[in-house]
Amino acid sequence: MAKIVSLDIGGKRTGMAETDAMQMMAFPLKTVLTEHLLEELTTYITSELPEVIVIGDPDGIEGMSTDSSELVSAWVSKIKIKWPLINVVKVDETYSSQLASRMLYEGGMRKSKRREKGAVDKVAASIILERYLEQR
């Protein structure tokens, strides 16, 4: 089986997470500047050949547009055009950043480290990926 990669796309940074080869568990991977996301994805896809790209959907359960809706939709289109053979799935990202922040706090990460937004982004991407795995 191939891995699955997940993205929590933001205006400045994007969190990335991936599954294990058996697609059973999600792991935070890294945080990248969104302006470099295409290059990072190209490198990742070339080396890992993921089966699915899961993208956090800011529209949530109720389908209400948010500030990030246009940005995420634009990225979904770019990714689908560049990699038409890879399935792209949007998954509700509601409260993923808040849950990630709480997980880091409960895990004992110091406040100064939690303030580094990049730490939260990659954990939020893993939460989005876990939601996808649960929904399958």
C-alpha positions in Angstrom: 0.0 0.0 0.0 1.1 3.6 -0.6 1.1 6.3 2.0 -1.5 9.0 2.2 -0.4 12.6 2.7 -2.5 15.4 4.4 -2.3 19.1 4.1 -3.5 21.8 6.5 -3.2 24.8 4.1 -2.9 28.3 5.5 -2.1 31.7 4.1 1.5 31.6 5.4 2.2 28.0 6.4 1.0 24.5 5.5 1.2 21.6 7.9 1.9 18.2 6.3 1.2 14.7 7.8 1.5 11.2 6.4 0.3 7.7 7.2 2.4 4.7 7.7 2.7 2.3 4.7 -0.3 0.3 6.0 -2.5 3.5 6.2 -3.4 2.8 9.8 -1.9 5.8 11.6 -1.3 9.4 10.9 2.0 11.2 11.8 2.9 14.9 11.7 5.5 15.3 9.0 6.6 19.0 8.7 5.4 22.6 8.3 6.4 24.4 5.1 5.8 28.0 3.9 2.7 27.8 1.7 4.6 29.7 -1.0 6.9 26.7 -1.3 4.2 24.1 -1.1 4.3 23.0 -4.7 8.0 22.3 -4.6 7.6 20.4 -1.3 4.8 18.4 -2.6 6.7 17.6 -5.8 9.6 16.3 -3.7 7.3 14.3 -1.5 5.2 12.8 -4.3 8.3 11.8 -6.3 9.8 9.9 -3.3 6.7 8.5 -1.6 4.2 8.1 -4.4 1.1 8.7 -2.2 -2.2 7.2 -3.1 -4.3 10.0 -1.8 -3.8 13.7 -0.9 -6.2 14.8 1.9 -6.7 18.5 2.3 -8.4 20.2 5.2 -11.7 21.8 4.2 -12.2 25.1 5.9 -15.9 25.1 4.9 -16.7 22.7 7.7 -19.7 20.5 8.3 -22.2 23.3 7.5 -20.6 24.3 4.3 -20.1 27.9 5.4 -17.3 29.7 3.5 -14.4 31.0 5.6 -11.5 33.3 5.0 -9.5 30.3 3.8 -12.1 28.9 1.5 -10.8 30.5 -1.7 -7.2 29.8 -0.9 -7.8 26.1 -0.3 -10.0 25.8 -3.4 -7.2 27.3 -5.5 -4.7 24.8 -4.0 -7.1 21.8 -4.6 -7.3 22.9 -8.3 -3.6 23.3 -8.7 -2.9 19.9 -7.1 -5.5 18.1 -9.2 -4.1 19.6 -12.4 -0.5 18.8 -11.6 -1.2 15.3 -10.3 -4.4 14.1 -12.1 -3.8 10.4 -11.2 -3.7 11.1 -7.4 -7.1 11.1 -5.6 -7.6 14.5 -3.8 -10.1 14.4 -0.9 -11.2 17.3 1.2 -11.9 16.6 4.9 -13.5 18.9 7.5 -10.8 20.7 9.4 -13.1 22.2 12.0 -11.2 22.8 15.3 -8.2 20.9 14.1 -5.8 23.7 15.1 -7.4 24.0 18.5 -7.2 20.3 19.1 -3.6 20.3 17.9 -2.7 23.0 20.3 -4.4 21.2 23.2 -2.6 18.0 22.3 0.8 19.7 22.4 -0.1 21.3 25.7 -1.2 18.0 27.2 1.9 16.3 25.8 4.0 18.6 27.8 5.4 21.0 25.1 6.6 24.2 26.7 4.5 27.3 26.0 7.3 29.0 24.0 7.4 26.0 21.6 3.6 25.9 21.3 3.6 29.5 20.2 5.7 28.4 17.2 2.7 28.1 14.8 4.6 25.5 12.7 4.3 22.9 15.5 0.5 23.3 15.6 0.2 23.1 11.7 1.7 19.7 11.3 -0.2 18.3 14.2 -3.4 19.8 12.8 -2.6 18.1 9.4 -2.3 14.7 11.3 -5.7 15.3 12.9 -7.3 16.0 9.5 -5.6 12.8 8.3 -6.9 10.8 11.2 -10.5 12.0 10.4 -10.0 10.8 6.9 -8.8 7.4 8.0 -11.8 7.1 10.4 -14.3 8.0 7.6 -13.0 5.4 5.1 
